[in-house]
């Protein structure tokens, strides 16, 4: 039986899903370690992919020689060099398969549109907007990392939450329920401990981004500081989306929402929608691994 493989290669885990090449009926799946070349050494990524495929073949009973097409979407595939290295790893594991490696945004666009034509707006730990037209041309805005970009991301929200707490402490900002919420979440007693938590305990982007969920809770409770932070994030995400939308025909201005800040925070999505002109936001019922399978089917013609 010929089958296809779709692999969602994340920064913390990798999900593999296999489907019949004709019907896309699910044949099996497996989970493994991260496969992001930007975040991990090549040897570790290779080991994680080796283990993932070995587990899948052991569980499913399928043969690697029957896989005719495989697509990997990975956040670590942003450069041609990284894509080539990842493709080489998979080629060794799937010797009879045609292989495509892409960045992690395009599979989510396919998951939401089936055709890969339209827009995807991601607000997870980072943020980016990607658009693609029928000719396969791509357009992007944002996604430049937390030092010079990632506006409207979980990191940006979490950083603004911490800033609001310190501004209240200084007397520069209004009283906000975010202060007590941050203390409870981090197990702290007073604002100066936030400095130690932020700079001396090895906390980074992910830990700061995790505080974004506090902003939604406070905003829903009517906290004006949290609402202002959400409005700022929505404004920045709207700027990204509209920059990409201008390069696409009106009929393709369907924007798939991705990343926890948009898929799990209806209030942020609502504020974002109010700032968009001629762009329709949608949520996908499929995930990135499904998107990779759709790409694999298209690749095989």
C-alpha positions in Angstrom: 0.0 0.0 0.0 1.4 3.4 -1.0 1.0 6.0 1.7 2.0 9.6 2.5 3.6 11.0 5.6 3.1 14.5 7.1 5.5 15.7 9.8 4.9 18.7 12.0 8.4 19.5 13.3 8.0 21.7 16.4 10.4 23.3 18.8 9.4 21.0 21.6 8.0 18.0 19.9 7.4 16.4 16.4 4.2 14.8 15.3 4.1 12.4 12.4 0.9 11.3 10.7 0.5 8.8 7.8 -2.4 8.5 5.4 -3.4 6.5 2.3 -2.0 8.3 -0.7 -5.4 8.2 -2.5 -8.0 8.8 0.2 -5.9 10.4 2.9 -7.5 7.9 5.3 -5.4 7.9 8.5 -3.0 4.9 8.9 -1.2 5.9 12.0 0.8 8.5 13.8 3.7 8.9 16.2 5.3 11.5 18.4 8.9 12.3 19.1 11.4 15.0 20.2 11.9 18.4 18.6 13.2 18.7 15.1 14.1 22.4 14.9 17.6 22.9 13.5 17.6 26.5 14.7 17.2 25.5 18.3 19.0 22.2 18.5 22.3 20.7 17.3 22.0 18.7 14.0 23.0 15.5 15.7 20.1 15.8 18.2 17.6 16.5 15.4 18.8 13.5 13.4 18.4 11.3 16.5 14.9 12.6 17.2 13.8 11.9 13.6 15.5 8.5 13.6 13.6 7.6 16.8 10.3 9.0 15.5 10.3 7.0 12.3 11.5 3.9 14.1 8.6 4.1 16.5 6.1 4.8 13.7 7.2 1.7 11.7 7.2 -0.5 14.8 3.7 0.6 15.8 2.1 0.7 12.3 3.7 -2.3 10.7 4.1 -0.2 7.5 7.2 -0.4 5.4 9.4 2.6 4.7 9.7 1.5 1.1 5.9 2.0 0.6 6.0 5.7 1.5 5.8 7.6 -1.8 5.7 11.1 -0.4 6.7 12.9 2.8 6.5 16.6 3.8 8.1 18.0 6.9 7.1 21.5 8.1 9.6 22.8 10.6 10.4 26.2 12.3 14.0 25.3 11.7 13.6 25.1 7.9 13.8 28.8 7.2 17.0 28.7 5.2 17.9 26.7 2.0 20.8 25.1 3.9 18.5 23.9 6.8 16.0 22.6 4.4 18.6 20.6 2.5 20.0 19.1 5.7 16.6 18.1 6.9 15.7 16.7 3.5 18.9 14.6 3.7 17.9 13.2 7.1 14.5 12.1 5.8 15.8 10.7 2.5 18.0 8.3 4.5 15.0 7.1 6.4 12.5 7.0 3.5 14.6 5.8 0.5 11.7 5.4 -1.9 9.9 8.6 -1.0 9.7 12.0 -2.7 10.5 14.5 0.1 9.7 18.2 0.6 10.8 20.3 3.6 9.1 23.6 4.3 8.9 26.1 7.1 6.2 25.6 9.7 3.8 28.3 8.5 2.8 26.9 5.1 1.4 23.6 6.4 -0.9 25.5 8.7 -2.1 27.6 5.8 -2.9 24.3 3.9 -4.7 22.9 6.9 -6.9 26.0 7.0 -7.5 26.4 3.2 -6.7 22.9 1.7 -5.2 24.7 -1.3 -2.4 26.7 0.5 -3.8 29.9 -1.1 -4.6 32.7 1.3 -3.1 34.0 4.5 -2.0 32.6 7.9 -1.4 34.8 11.0 0.5 33.2 13.8 0.6 34.5 17.4 2.3 31.9 19.5 5.6 32.5 21.4 6.5 34.5 18.3 4.4 36.0 15.5 4.4 36.2 11.7 1.9 36.6 8.8 2.4 34.6 5.6 0.4 34.9 2.4 0.4 32.8 -0.8 -1.3 33.3 -4.1 -2.4 30.8 -6.8 1.0 31.2 -8.6 2.8 30.0 -5.4 4.3 33.4 -4.7 4.7 34.1 -1.0 4.5 37.3 1.0 5.3 37.8 4.6 5.3 40.3 7.4 6.9 40.0 10.8 8.5 36.9 12.2 11.8 38.7 12.9 12.4 37.4 16.4 11.8 38.8 19.8 14.6 41.4 19.7 13.5 43.2 16.5 10.0 41.8 15.9 7.4 39.4 17.1 4.9 42.1 17.8 1.5 40.8 19.0 3.1 37.5 20.1 2.9 35.7 23.4 6.4 37.0 24.2 5.3 40.6 23.5 2.1 40.1 25.6 4.1 38.5 28.5 6.7 41.2 28.4 4.0 43.9 28.5 2.4 42.2 31.5 5.7 42.4 33.4 6.2 46.0 32.3 2.7 46.9 33.6 3.5 45.4 37.0 6.8 47.3 37.3 5.2 50.6 36.1 2.6 50.2 38.9 5.4 49.7 41.3 7.1 52.8 40.1 4.0 54.9 40.2 4.2 55.4 36.4 1.3 53.2 35.6 -2.2 52.5 37.1 -3.0 49.8 39.6 -3.7 46.6 37.8 -4.9 43.1 38.8 -2.0 41.8 36.7 0.4 42.5 39.6 -1.3 40.0 42.0 -1.8 37.5 39.2 1.9 37.6 38.3 2.9 37.2 41.9 0.6 34.2 42.3 1.8 32.6 39.0 5.5 33.0 39.7 5.4 32.5 43.5 6.8 35.9 44.2 6.1 38.4 47.1 7.1 41.8 45.8 8.0 43.5 42.5 11.8 43.5 42.9 11.7 39.7 42.8 10.5 40.0 39.2 14.0 41.4 38.3 15.6 38.2 39.6 13.0 36.0 37.9 13.5 37.7 34.6 17.3 38.2 34.4 18.9 35.7 36.8 17.0 32.5 36.8 17.5 31.5 33.2 14.0 32.3 32.2 13.6 33.1 28.5 11.1 33.6 25.7 8.9 30.7 26.5 8.6 31.5 30.2 7.7 35.1 29.5 5.3 34.2 26.7 3.5 31.9 29.2 2.4 35.0 31.1 0.2 36.0 28.2 -2.6 33.9 29.5 -2.8 36.2 32.5 -3.6 39.1 30.3 -6.7 37.5 28.9 -8.0 36.6 32.3 -7.5 40.2 33.5 -8.9 41.7 30.4 -12.1 39.6 30.6 -12.4 40.8 34.2 -12.4 44.4 32.9 -8.8 45.4 33.9 -8.0 48.5 31.8 -4.3 47.8 31.7 -4.8 44.3 30.4 -7.3 45.6 27.8 -4.8 48.2 26.6 -2.2 45.4 26.2 -4.6 43.3 24.2 -5.5 46.3 22.1 -1.8 47.0 21.3 -1.3 43.3 20.4 -4.4 43.3 18.1 -3.2 46.5 16.4 0.3 45.0 15.7 -1.2 41.8 14.4 -3.6 43.7 12.2 -0.7 45.7 10.7 1.0 42.4 9.7 -2.2 41.0 8.2 -3.0 44.1 6.2 0.5 44.4 4.9 0.2 40.9 3.4 -3.5 41.3 2.3 -2.5 44.2 0.1 -0.5 41.8 -2.0 -3.3 39.2 -2.5 -6.5 39.4 -4.6 -9.7 40.1 -2.5 -11.0 36.5 -3.0 -7.9 35.1 -1.2 -8.0 37.4 1.8 -9.0 34.5 4.0 -6.7 34.5 7.1 -6.2 31.3 9.1 -5.5 32.0 12.8 -2.8 30.0 14.4 -0.9 29.9 17.7 -2.4 29.8 21.1 -2.9 33.5 21.5 -5.4 33.6 18.6 -6.9 30.1 18.8 -7.4 30.1 22.6 -8.2 33.8 23.2 -11.5 34.8 21.6 -11.1 38.3 23.0 -7.8 39.0 21.2 -9.3 37.5 18.0 -12.4 39.7 18.4 -10.2 42.8 18.8 -8.1 41.8 15.9 -11.1 41.3 13.6 -12.4 44.8 14.4 -9.1 46.3 13.1 -9.0 44.4 9.8 -10.4 45.7 6.5 -11.6 43.1 3.9 -9.9 40.2 5.7 -11.9 37.3 7.1 -10.4 35.4 10.1 -11.0 31.6 10.2 -10.0 28.8 12.6 -8.9 25.6 11.2 -10.2 22.2 12.3 -7.0 20.6 11.0 -3.5 20.8 12.4 -0.1 21.3 10.8 0.5 17.5 10.3 -2.8 17.4 8.3 -1.5 20.3 6.3 1.7 18.5 5.5 -0.4 15.5 4.3 -2.3 17.8 2.0 0.9 19.3 0.7 2.3 15.7 0.1 -0.8 14.8 -1.9 -0.4 17.9 -4.0 3.3 17.2 -4.5 2.5 13.7 -5.8 0.0 15.2 -8.3 
